[in-house]
Every structure is written in C-alpha cells, then in structure tokens.
Amino acid sequence: MGATYDDKEVHETAELHTHGNYWTTIVLKEQDDGSWLATQGGVAVQGIAPTAAEAAAEYCRKISETGDE
C-alpha cells in the first residue's frame, strides 16, 4: 500500500523501551516503493520491510544481534 498523503516525507515514530531507565525513538519512513525504513539517529543499523511494524521489528532484531545501541 502506498502513502495516502501528497508529502512522501511523512514520518511516523515508535518508541522502544531499551534497557535501563531511558527511552529511544525509532523513525519509520515510508519509501517511494511502499516499503518502510526504520532508523535511529546515530545508529548505522536499518530495518526495511513491507510494513512499518515489520521494519521496526527487523531493526530491533538487528540491534539485538549486533549489540549496537
């Protein structure tokens, strides 16, 4: 499903509680091809998937595997 807005730069965010007593934000961006990209400022890891939820899950899986936080 493509974006329903004229502005393809619409960002949605999902908050993820990592460990300890702090929160971080994962930025979810719908790509031109309809896939979703999950990123976080200052972190080289990315998650790409057909849905925002899957992209966020992919991002978290990669973070878990690499230990990058």
C-alpha positions in Angstrom: 0.0 0.0 0.0 1.4 3.4 -1.0 1.3 6.6 1.0 -2.0 8.3 1.2 -0.5 11.8 1.6 0.9 14.1 -1.0 4.0 14.5 1.2 6.1 11.4 0.9 8.3 12.6 3.7 5.7 11.8 6.4 7.4 10.3 9.4 5.9 8.1 12.0 7.7 7.2 15.1 7.5 4.3 17.5 9.1 4.4 20.9 11.0 1.4 22.1 12.0 0.9 25.7 15.5 -0.5 25.6 17.2 -1.3 28.9 17.7 0.8 31.9 15.6 3.9 32.6 15.6 5.7 29.3 13.6 5.7 26.0 14.7 6.0 22.4 12.8 6.8 19.2 12.8 4.7 16.1 12.0 6.7 13.0 9.7 5.0 10.5 9.6 6.3 6.9 7.5 5.0 4.0 9.7 4.7 0.9 8.6 5.5 -2.6 8.2 1.8 -3.4 5.8 1.3 -0.4 8.3 -0.4 1.8 9.2 1.0 5.2 12.6 2.1 6.6 13.3 2.0 10.3 16.3 4.1 11.6 17.6 5.8 14.6 19.8 8.9 14.8 23.5 8.0 15.3 23.0 4.2 14.7 24.2 2.6 11.4 21.6 -0.2 11.6 18.5 0.0 9.5 15.4 -2.2 9.2 13.5 -2.4 5.9 10.2 -4.3 5.4 6.8 -4.2 3.7 5.1 -2.7 6.8 6.2 -0.2 9.5 5.8 -2.8 12.2 7.9 -5.3 10.4 10.6 -2.7 9.7 10.7 -1.8 13.4 10.9 -5.5 14.3 13.7 -6.0 11.8 15.6 -3.0 13.2 15.2 -4.3 16.7 16.4 -7.8 15.7 19.5 -6.4 14.1 20.2 -4.2 17.1 19.9 -7.3 19.3 22.3 -9.3 17.1 24.9 -6.5 16.8 24.7 -5.1 20.2 24.7 -1.6 18.7 22.7 0.8 20.9 
